[in-house]
Amino acid sequence: MDLFEKIGDTITTKGQEAVDKAKEIAEIANLRSQIATCEEVIKKNYLEIGKLYYELYGDMEEETFAKQCGAIKNARHGVDELQQKINDIKGL
């Protein structure tokens, strides 16, 4: 009977360890999800700050951001040209 008790205790211990490990994994996954949400909020706000800056100061000769503002202007021009090509293909 002693052998069966040891086996039972081992199974119980290993089962509890598995449950504890599963809880730990679930908690870590939850925390990582919360981190991802926070990082998405940060990214969204960085983008909004950049967009607002560009809208307010994009035409100014600010050397610090001249390269980025120029890239935005070029990309917007490219979008306009590509959209016009799409409209031409559609016959609009």
Contacts in CASP RR format, 6 or more apart in sequence:
PFRMAT RR
TARGET T0000
AUTHOR 0000-0000-0000
METHOD contacts of the structure
MODEL  1
MDLFEKIGDTITTKGQEAVDKAKEIAEIANLRSQIATCEEVIKKNYLEIG
KLYYELYGDMEEETFAKQCGAIKNARHGVDELQQKINDIKGL
53 65 0 8 1.000
54 69 0 8 1.000
54 72 0 8 1.000
57 65 0 8 1.000
57 69 0 8 1.000
58 65 0 8 1.000
58 69 0 8 1.000
58 72 0 8 1.000
62 69 0 8 1.000
END
